[in-house]
Amino acid sequence: MHSILSPLLFAVIIHCVMKNALTNLNIDLQWAPGSYYCDLVYKDNIVLLDTLHESTQMMTEAVEKRQEDRAMYVCGKIQKCGLI
């Protein structure tokens, strides 16, 4: 049986990682009038949003550094990353 606490804790931690990593970059896309986003998070999937490859790379590096600071690592054998 799975604990209901695990997904909740993951959501809290990933929210902190994303907020701390992306706050100082000042990269946002207007999603709707008055709403700006640079990331979408659903379960264990993260989408970084921007129109330029360079700023998306900056966000990726910032998130990677922040997650390593918290001892969170992406599994190297599973390639789920992509660029659209």
C-alpha positions in Angstrom: 0.0 0.0 0.0 1.3 3.4 -0.9 1.4 6.3 1.5 -0.6 9.4 0.7 2.1 11.4 2.3 4.8 10.7 -0.3 3.2 12.5 -3.3 2.4 15.4 -1.0 5.9 15.7 0.3 7.3 15.5 -3.3 4.9 18.3 -4.4 6.0 20.5 -1.6 9.7 19.9 -2.2 9.4 20.3 -6.0 7.5 23.5 -5.6 10.3 24.9 -3.4 13.0 23.8 -5.9 11.2 25.3 -8.8 10.4 28.6 -7.0 13.9 29.0 -5.7 15.5 28.1 -9.0 13.4 30.3 -11.3 12.5 33.3 -9.3 15.6 35.4 -10.1 15.7 34.6 -13.8 12.8 36.9 -14.7 11.6 34.6 -17.5 7.9 34.3 -17.9 5.4 33.7 -20.7 2.0 35.3 -20.6 -0.5 32.4 -20.3 -3.6 34.5 -20.1 -4.2 38.2 -19.4 -2.5 38.9 -16.0 -1.1 35.3 -15.7 2.5 34.6 -16.3 4.3 31.2 -16.0 7.7 29.7 -16.8 7.0 26.2 -15.6 4.2 23.6 -15.3 4.4 20.8 -12.8 2.2 17.7 -12.8 3.0 14.8 -10.6 6.7 14.1 -11.4 6.7 15.9 -14.8 8.1 19.3 -15.2 7.8 21.6 -18.3 9.9 24.7 -18.6 8.3 27.3 -20.8 10.0 30.0 -23.0 10.3 31.0 -26.6 14.1 31.0 -26.7 16.5 28.1 -26.4 19.0 30.1 -24.4 16.6 31.0 -21.7 15.2 27.5 -21.5 18.8 26.3 -21.1 19.3 28.8 -18.3 16.2 27.5 -16.5 17.3 23.9 -17.0 20.7 24.6 -15.4 19.1 26.6 -12.6 16.7 23.8 -11.7 19.4 21.1 -12.0 21.7 23.0 -9.6 18.9 23.6 -7.1 17.8 20.0 -7.1 21.4 18.8 -6.6 21.6 21.2 -3.6 18.7 19.2 -2.1 20.2 15.8 -3.0 17.6 15.2 -5.8 19.1 13.7 -8.9 17.6 12.8 -12.3 18.0 9.1 -13.1 20.7 8.9 -15.8 19.4 5.7 -17.5 15.9 7.1 -18.2 15.8 9.7 -20.9 12.5 11.6 -20.6 13.7 15.0 -21.6 12.9 16.6 -24.9 12.7 19.9 -26.7 9.6 20.9 -28.6 
